[in-house]
Amino acid sequence: TNLKQAKIDKENRKRKVKRFILDARKVSFTQIDEQVNDAIRRLYFSTLRERRKHASTD
């Protein structure tokens, strides 16, 4: 029974680690998405501003 229990414990640990890694991955992906979106937004608005400046001088 000890061997059986050890096997079960090992499986449970594996599952916990897997879940932890998956959760960590999810978090980092959403953070990356947010950072990319922010960067794109900033870039877009800065180019808009530049275009408006040039449009008013033309």
LUMDREN-168230 format. One record per residue (C-alpha): x, y, z. Coordinates in steps of 0.1 Angstrom, whole numbers, plus 2048, in hexadecimal, padded with zeros to 3 digits. Layout:
XYZ/...
//
This chain:
800800800/81D817806/8298137E3/8068197D6/8038397EB/8258457DF/8198417BB/7F98547C2/80D8707D3/8248727B5/80687479D/7F688F7B3/8178A37B4/81A8A078E/7F68AD78A/7FC8CA7A1/81C8D478F/80B8D176D/7EE8E7779/806900788/81A902767/7FA906753/7ED921769/80F933768/80E931742/7EB93F740/7F595C756/814964742/800962721/7E697A72D/80099273A/813990718/7F2996706/7EB9B571B/80E9C3716/80C9BD6F0/7EA9CD6EF/7F69EB703/8149EF6EC/7FF9ED6CC/7E6A066DB/802A1E6E3/812A1A6C1/7F0A1F6B0/7E8A3E6C3/80AA4D6BF/808A48699/7E6A57699/7F3A766AB/810A79692/7F8A76675/7E2A91684/800AA8688/80AAA3664/7E7AA7658/7E3AC8669/804AD565A/7FCACA636/
//
